[in-house]
Amino acid sequence: MAKKHKFIASITQMTKNGAPVYAGCEHYSGEAVFTSTFNTCYFDGVTLIKIKGGGINDSNYKCEESGESYRVMKFKKLQ
């Protein structure tokens, strides 16, 4: 089984023009699990897939189910 990485991460949902979706609440912080290649992130029941080459609006991951863009920043390694 491939190794997984756990981080405290900040997840921000982005709009198409590059602004955070919720102006008053810029991000969610919590435990995120990444695959060994960091191509997939699991956070609060949402599966995020890495955008190759970066997203249009400073996003770096995309929701697998809905296609919404997210900016994911890792802060502290837990495991």
JOFEN-V891666 format. One record per residue. OMEGA is omega in whole degrees, 0 to 359 (999 if undefined). D_CENTER is the distance of its C-alpha to the mean C-alpha in Angstrom with 1 decimal. Layout:
OMEGA&D_CENTER, OMEGA&D_CENTER
This chain:
181&22.5, 180&19.7, 177&18.4, 179&15.1, 177&13.5, 179&12.7, 161&11.3, 186&11.3, 173&8.0, 182&7.6, 179&5.2, 175&7.3, 185&8.3, 174&10.5, 181&14.0, 179&15.9, 173&17.7, 179&14.8, 174&15.2, 182&13.0, 183&14.1, 185&15.6, 182&17.9, 181&19.0, 188&15.7, 183&13.3, 172&10.4, 177&9.9, 178&10.5, 183&11.0, 177&11.0, 178&8.3, 180&10.0, 173&9.5, 184&12.3, 180&14.9, 182&14.0, 178&10.2, 180&10.2, 179&8.6, 177&6.2, 183&8.0, 174&7.5, 177&10.6, 180&11.9, 176&9.2, 181&8.6, 181&5.9, 180&7.9, 175&8.0, 180&10.1, 180&13.3, 180&14.8, 181&12.1, 182&11.8, 189&14.7, 179&13.5, 177&11.6, 180&8.4, 177&7.0, 179&5.2, 179&7.4, 182&8.3, 184&11.1, 188&13.4, 182&13.5, 180&12.3, 182&10.6, 179&8.5, 171&5.3, 182&5.4, 177&3.6, 179&7.0, 180&8.9, 187&12.2, 179&14.5, 181&15.0, 186&16.5, 999&18.0
